[in-house]
Amino acid sequence: MTAALQDMSVQGELRYDEPMSKHTSWRVGGPADVYFRPASVEDLAVFLHELDEDTPIFWLGAGTNLLVRDGGIRGVVIAATRMLRDLEQVDKLTVRAGAGVPCTQLARQCVRWGLGPSEFFAGIPGTVGGALTMNAGAHGGETWERVESVRTIELGGEVHQRAPAEYTVGYRSVKGPANEWFLGATFRFEPDATPAQATLDAMLERRKTTQPLGLPSCGSVFRNPEGDHAARLIEAAGLKGRRIGGAEVSEKHANFIINTGGASATDIEELIEHVRETVLDVHGVSLVHEVRIVGEVQR
Ligand SMILES: Cc1cc2nc3c(=O)[nH]c(=O)nc-3n(C[C@H](O)[C@H](O)[C@H](O)COP(=O)(O)OP(=O)(O)OC[C@H]3O[C@@H](n4cnc5c(N)ncnc54)[C@H](O)[C@@H]3O)c2cc1C
């Protein structure tokens, strides 16, 4: 694969054996065989077009919802966030954002434009592309409630404009055409009559007091089960502070697992499984993880 890649006429950056721990908010993860940072959408299209169709592709956002195993990722990781940074107001209520735009930037800019409800994006540390994939949400707001259309690129490099009706969207789940990735979206908001900056500040303040921000984590590990909160179930099962290696169930927010320093992906994955099994034993509830677990186990 390496030789074929070196013959490609792309302008972006290609790295080999790139440690994924550099690109995930948990600061863990083994090497990706190939890490490609395209220079432009055209460059990305050339890369996808020329890539052997059997090569596995993994698309990376800001890595804030990812557990990459210690054996790393076979195939190619595409990190296209730096060049998909366009953010503009198309008309009074409509905003176009590239997949690489940080959700915090989208929130702050919409507040400046007097558009809401957009404040909820401020506390989500990922990109617009990640938010579209996860249907990220907070404080009662969800990404896809605001989507008017998305722009995608497919395996052969062809670009499409798609409507929300082409996707099945649920709680932290989005299903759409296979082998396509988001280049960006057009969002429709409403004129915001409330003092949105104050709402945004209050939301961020609340996070500071309830979440272990500043420590490597992936936010909430598990989805909330219908009518309950994963954090409540984990805390009631006596799991706060439980450790495996360098991974620990946060004392501040029981649905967060933090890397206390030197955790491996295996420590984190084992702790996730331990929490899941304990909650099942104690409460009879089978938690489903929200975090995406990818890559190979180290041998
Ligand atoms: C402190 C903290 C707080 C958090 N709070 C919240 C919260 O309140 N609400 C919430 O929903 N989440 C929260 N998260 C989780 C995370 O930020 C979101 O899931 C976010 O949407 C992930 O975006 P990302 O860019 O980091 O995606 P990544 O973690 O890089 O990727 C996530 C998935 O999206 C895919 N992907 C990324 N970009 C694209 C693209 N352009 N096209 C196709 N697929 C793509 C990846 O392949 C992967 O499967 C939190 C995380 C942290 C660390």
Ligand as a Chemical Component Dictionary entry (heavy atoms), coordinates in Angstrom:
data_LIG
# 
_chem_comp.id                   LIG 
_chem_comp.type                 NON-POLYMER 
_chem_comp.pdbx_formal_charge   0 
_chem_comp.three_letter_code    LIG 
# 
loop_
_chem_comp_atom.comp_id 
_chem_comp_atom.atom_id 
_chem_comp_atom.alt_atom_id 
_chem_comp_atom.type_symbol 
_chem_comp_atom.charge 
_chem_comp_atom.model_Cartn_x 
_chem_comp_atom.model_Cartn_y 
_chem_comp_atom.model_Cartn_z 
_chem_comp_atom.pdbx_ordinal 
LIG C1  C1  C 0 -15.163 16.906 27.588 1  
LIG C2  C2  C 0 -16.114 16.354 26.533 2  
LIG C3  C3  C 0 -17.445 16.743 26.543 3  
LIG C4  C4  C 0 -18.318 16.231 25.572 4  
LIG N1  N1  N 0 -19.620 16.646 25.592 5  
LIG C5  C5  C 0 -20.479 16.191 24.654 6  
LIG C6  C6  C 0 -21.839 16.619 24.645 7  
LIG O1  O1  O 0 -22.280 17.405 25.459 8  
LIG N2  N2  N 0 -22.656 16.110 23.677 9  
LIG C7  C7  C 0 -22.212 15.225 22.739 10 
LIG O2  O2  O 0 -23.013 14.805 21.884 11 
LIG N3  N3  N 0 -20.926 14.817 22.726 12 
LIG C8  C8  C 0 -20.055 15.277 23.649 13 
LIG N4  N4  N 0 -18.746 14.850 23.633 14 
LIG C9  C9  C 0 -18.308 13.838 22.648 15 
LIG C10 C10 C 0 -17.786 14.393 21.315 16 
LIG O3  O3  O 0 -17.266 15.702 21.464 17 
LIG C11 C11 C 0 -18.878 14.391 20.242 18 
LIG O4  O4  O 0 -19.341 13.088 19.983 19 
LIG C12 C12 C 0 -18.382 15.013 18.924 20 
LIG O5  O5  O 0 -19.477 15.155 18.043 21 
LIG C13 C13 C 0 -17.289 14.193 18.232 22 
LIG O6  O6  O 0 -16.730 14.996 17.207 23 
LIG P1  P1  P 0 -15.239 14.784 16.708 24 
LIG O7  O7  O 0 -14.966 15.770 15.650 25 
LIG O8  O8  O 0 -14.301 14.787 17.857 26 
LIG O9  O9  O 0 -15.347 13.337 16.086 27 
LIG P2  P2  P 0 -14.332 12.096 16.247 28 
LIG O10 O10 O 0 -14.273 11.693 17.683 29 
LIG O11 O11 O 0 -13.059 12.370 15.567 30 
LIG O12 O12 O 0 -15.133 10.977 15.436 31 
LIG C14 C14 C 0 -16.355 10.468 15.907 32 
LIG C15 C15 C 0 -16.984 9.638  14.783 33 
LIG O13 O13 O 0 -17.345 10.508 13.724 34 
LIG C16 C16 C 0 -16.719 10.100 12.509 35 
LIG N5  N5  N 0 -16.452 11.322 11.750 36 
LIG C17 C17 C 0 -15.825 12.440 12.181 37 
LIG N6  N6  N 0 -15.839 13.376 11.225 38 
LIG C18 C18 C 0 -16.483 12.844 10.161 39 
LIG C19 C19 C 0 -16.827 13.325 8.856  40 
LIG N7  N7  N 0 -16.518 14.555 8.436  41 
LIG N8  N8  N 0 -17.515 12.488 8.027  42 
LIG C20 C20 C 0 -17.856 11.235 8.416  43 
LIG N9  N9  N 0 -17.542 10.729 9.630  44 
LIG C21 C21 C 0 -16.876 11.531 10.492 45 
LIG C22 C22 C 0 -15.485 9.325  12.930 46 
LIG O14 O14 O 0 -15.106 8.403  11.922 47 
LIG C23 C23 C 0 -16.016 8.625  14.173 48 
LIG O15 O15 O 0 -16.731 7.472  13.818 49 
LIG C24 C24 C 0 -17.849 15.335 24.594 50 
LIG C25 C25 C 0 -16.477 14.966 24.572 51 
LIG C26 C26 C 0 -15.616 15.478 25.528 52 
LIG C27 C27 C 0 -14.168 15.087 25.477 53 
# 
loop_
_chem_comp_bond.comp_id 
_chem_comp_bond.atom_id_1 
_chem_comp_bond.atom_id_2 
_chem_comp_bond.value_order 
_chem_comp_bond.pdbx_ordinal 
LIG C1  C2  SING 1  
LIG C2  C3  SING 2  
LIG C2  C26 DOUB 3  
LIG C3  C4  DOUB 4  
LIG C4  N1  SING 5  
LIG C4  C24 SING 6  
LIG N1  C5  DOUB 7  
LIG C5  C6  SING 8  
LIG C5  C8  SING 9  
LIG C6  O1  DOUB 10 
LIG C6  N2  SING 11 
LIG N2  C7  SING 12 
LIG C7  O2  DOUB 13 
LIG C7  N3  SING 14 
LIG N3  C8  DOUB 15 
LIG C8  N4  SING 16 
LIG N4  C9  SING 17 
LIG N4  C24 SING 18 
LIG C9  C10 SING 19 
LIG C10 O3  SING 20 
LIG C10 C11 SING 21 
LIG C11 O4  SING 22 
LIG C11 C12 SING 23 
LIG C12 O5  SING 24 
LIG C12 C13 SING 25 
LIG C13 O6  SING 26 
LIG O6  P1  SING 27 
LIG P1  O7  DOUB 28 
LIG P1  O8  SING 29 
LIG P1  O9  SING 30 
LIG O9  P2  SING 31 
LIG P2  O10 DOUB 32 
LIG P2  O11 SING 33 
LIG P2  O12 SING 34 
LIG O12 C14 SING 35 
LIG C14 C15 SING 36 
LIG C15 O13 SING 37 
LIG C15 C23 SING 38 
LIG O13 C16 SING 39 
LIG C16 N5  SING 40 
LIG C16 C22 SING 41 
LIG N5  C17 SING 42 
LIG N5  C21 SING 43 
LIG C17 N6  DOUB 44 
LIG N6  C18 SING 45 
LIG C18 C19 SING 46 
LIG C18 C21 DOUB 47 
LIG C19 N7  SING 48 
LIG C19 N8  DOUB 49 
LIG N8  C20 SING 50 
LIG C20 N9  DOUB 51 
LIG N9  C21 SING 52 
LIG C22 O14 SING 53 
LIG C22 C23 SING 54 
LIG C23 O15 SING 55 
LIG C24 C25 DOUB 56 
LIG C25 C26 SING 57 
LIG C26 C27 SING 58 
# 
